[in-house]
């Protein structure tokens, strides 16, 4: 069973440790290969997507900024999870299924 369910935003699947980012002041915490988990994104966030192996966002849909940027960078994204930033914690290992809009906890 998925830990979170949302909207498929960008296809593909990736696995990595979670990094919850609430705002641009926390960008320095995101390391290469981590899953970027955020409440939203905007154009200032675009360069940071290069570090992420996948993106999970509380709001938005397939046409939102985060989904479009994730598709441009070729990384999976799940949008509209509602409470991903509250339910996921830094370092937790997850698999992001951008084809089906699921986030699965990895043992």
Buried (B, 14 or more C-beta within 10 A) or exposed (E): EBBBBBBBBBBBBBBBBBBBBEEEEEBEEBEEBBBBBBBBBEEEBBEBBEBBBBBBBBBBBBEBBBBBBBBEBEBBBBBBBBEBBEBBEEEBEBBBBBEBBBBBBEE
